[in-house]
Amino acid sequence: MDKKYKDFEADIKGKHSFAFTPKYKEEFRIGIKARVFVEIAKMAFEALDWELVYFDDHQIEAKRANSFGSSTHSIVAKANHSGEVEVKSESLGNEMWDMGKNSKRVKLFIFAFNEVLKDYDADKLVELEKEVERKDNWDDYEVPESLPAPEKYKEPQLWVPLLGVGIVSLVLAFVIALLSLEGMYVIFLFELGVGVSLAFVLKLLMKQGNYTDWGKIKYVLIGGIVLTFLMNQVFQYQLILARYGNDPIGFFEFIKLRMEQGLTIKSMNVGVIGLVVSWAIQIGLSYLIGFLRTIAAIVNISIERVPVEVIDYAMYHFVKGKNELAVKHELSKMGWKSDLEQEMVMEAIGGIQGGQEFRRNLN
């Protein structure tokens, strides 16, 4: 960030906000079109060293990170057709008191925007508007005479990630059961391990099976997590019987005894409710971690399968008003003929859009 912005920020008297999610809003007026506003706002975000995560014809969003690289605030600026802009900064952490930081972000953005705008007189604004219009309409895009040939990919096979995740879940369940009996179980750390491990395996197996349908993959992930949890209980039961099997009991009797004993944290027993809550947290936390990593993997795989030239070619035709069927016809003329090849292009475009939305919603 330039010194003038640092100096201005230091002089801002912040307005403190107290809430479960502290935020601050402020409005100002502009004398330019909303789309041109967005383009200049991009430059303001860049000058402030804030990460751009989303923009469209009338709004733009960035995230401000701390020195450790973690996002601390989301800043959204929306312009309407009457020339009014609403700027909102919202805390992304768990704080309930923002100490005036959100108001500082808003005022700093407005200052930076106006500083960038000073460099544009009427003629430069007209030129910028034409440049933005050309970019949005892909007017400078040169239609290629040919496209890279599609690689040979197998038909999507769901059984590959399904079988692989099932095997890995059983292995994870046995390892966790063994460590639990040795007194080495660490809550949250193992849930992190389960989520990361299953997502990593899913990434490899989705590539191997050429399968990236999130609608079904999410159920594979959920099934793997539930299987890990249930089989962890079964393996603990079997290991206990193997060690102390003088008076064997049934599995359901074992679960009943566990619930009667409840959960002890240090010296405090939180009872059966605490035990059930801990189980729910284990499953939920594992899924959350696995979900985030698996979504990112699907986006990356979808984009990696298709050359950027092919993605650009398809997006160009979409921008020019063609529907999906017409775009697929254009792809067919350039060598991407099979349904599988064309669907991979559509998934790649969806992956780019999904990746942007993912980054936008990720704190």
Buried (B, 14 or more C-beta within 10 A) or exposed (E): EEEEBEEBBEEBEBBEBEEEBBBBEBEBEBEBBBBBBBBBBBBBBBBBEBBBBBBEEBBBBBBBBEEEEEBBBBBBBBBEEEBEBBBBBBBBBEBEEBEBBBBBBBBBBBBBBEBBBEEBEEEEBEEBBEBBEEEEEBEEBEEEEEBBEBEEEEEBBBEBBBBBBEEBBBEBBBBBBBEBBEEEBEEEEBBEBBBBBBBBBBBEBBBEBBBBEBEBBBEBBBBBBBBBBEBBBBBBBBBBBEEEEEEEEEEEEBEEEBBEEBBEEEEEEEBBEBBEEBEEEBBEBBBEBBBBBBBBBBBBBBBEBBBEEBBBBBBBBBEEEBEEEEBBEBBEEBEBEEEBBBEBBBBBBBBBEBBBEBBBEEE
